[in-house]
Amino acid sequence: MEAIELIELIGRGEDSRTQFKQTITNPESLAGDLVAFSNSKGGRIVIGVNDEGVVVGLSSADIRRINQLLSTTATNLVRPSINLETENIALSGSLVMVVAVREGVSKPYSDNGGVFWVKSGADRRRVTSREEVQRMLQNADLVHADEVPVGGSGAEDIDLQHFGAFFEKHYGESLEKATGEAGIPLVQLLGNLGLARENSLNLAGLMLFGRNPQRRRPAFVVKAVSFVGDDLAGDKYRDSEDIPGCLRDLHKRAISFLTRNLRRVQGDKGFNTEGDLEVPVAALEELVVNMLLHRDYFISAPWRIMIFDNRIELISPGSLPNNLTIENIRNGVSIMRNPLIASFATKELPYRGLGTGIRRARALVPGLELESDHERNIFTARIPRKT
């Protein structure tokens, strides 16, 4: 970094990627800062500059001491250990050290006491919420929400008619025979299929084959509204429905809500022909499947379908995971956030698991907009409508 670049950096002040330190003496506090940067987007610690952005400088002895402290802390007080890059820059007759901390590739990181830290503006914040820790582990592919047991659930929560039809179709044997006197208990069969653990259904088992999943997870409904006008704050609507059920039923009823609230376009069809839906059903099916399967199930919030006069918005909880970007998914790149649900969804929903659904939807709806909002932690697919 050139001196002029450092002057500009200091002039912009502290933010989530830049932190000023007059000096460093406390290894535990330093470890918290390194962990926070590593768990976030990385950044720089500028040492020899006070909180007001005034250069106070470091002596040669300070440089040697801080280098040793950085090395020891990054190796012994950060789990897993990280590598740092340091640079000493002469500025106005003083020495300033710039420490570059990269975004970690082995998230989540913790300090020696097992505490997870993340950046919150120019400061750091201790992660205390279980759900946030779970999401960090999920992003690291260490745990998946669909595999987590649902407390209080059991075989009695299974829709036997639904699961029985699925089992016979794909395994060639009736459920009654498989679980009869010579068979195995239903909960053990569910466990063998990866849908239960220790007599409790996991989230995949509940959401795929549950008789009433919302009894155990009331937030997992689709809230659908067809508004009058274009304003989310509007108080007039044409249609509204809270849609419960398993994933198969959520998909079916969400498509039904959309198709009954969208226009039919006559085009060049005859007078007695119903006309084509303004948005192709194939595109709606791809987008609803994407909304249901790829949400963050660690977030206790509903899906939302909102129809306005000028647009349709399909909103799922959870922004894109890891380093996945909108450009990635436009090009067919995908990350399985809920791999167990996805593996069964290929048999339950119009879904193939190839990562090409968004590409097909864009081909059918060229104006499709995709937005991953990390601040609000939601993902939105937005379809423009002709007014």
Salt bridges, closest charged atoms under 4 A:
ASP33 OD2 - LYS21 NZ 3.13
ASP33 OD1 - ARG124 NH1 2.73
GLU85 OE2 - ARG102 NH2 2.42
GLU103 OE2 - LYS107 NZ 2.70
GLU131 OE2 - ARG130 NH2 3.91
GLU132 OE2 - ARG125 NH2 2.86
ASP141 OD1 - HIS144 NE2 2.65
GLU147 OE2 - HIS144 ND1 3.91
ASP157 OD1 - ARG215 NH1 3.23
ASP157 OD2 - ARG216 NH2 3.33
ASP239 OD2 - ARG260 NE 2.77
GLU241 OE2 - ARG253 NH2 2.73
GLU241 OE1 - ARG260 NH2 2.89
ASP242 OD2 - LYS223 NZ 2.91
ASP249 OD1 - ARG248 NE 3.25
GLU274 OE2 - ARG264 NE 3.65
ASP276 OD1 - LYS269 NZ 3.77
GLU278 OE1 - ARG263 NH2 3.53
GLU278 OE2 - ARG385 NH2 2.67
GLU286 OE2 - ARG360 NE 2.77
ASP309 OD1 - ARG238 NH1 3.00
GLU313 OE2 - ARG311 NE 2.93
GLU313 OE2 - ARG382 NE 2.87
GLU327 OE1 - ARG330 NH1 3.59
GLU348 OE1 - HIS162 NE2 2.65
GLU369 OE1 - ARG382 NH1 3.36
GLU371 OE1 - ARG382 NH2 2.96
ASP373 OD2 - ARG376 NH1 3.68
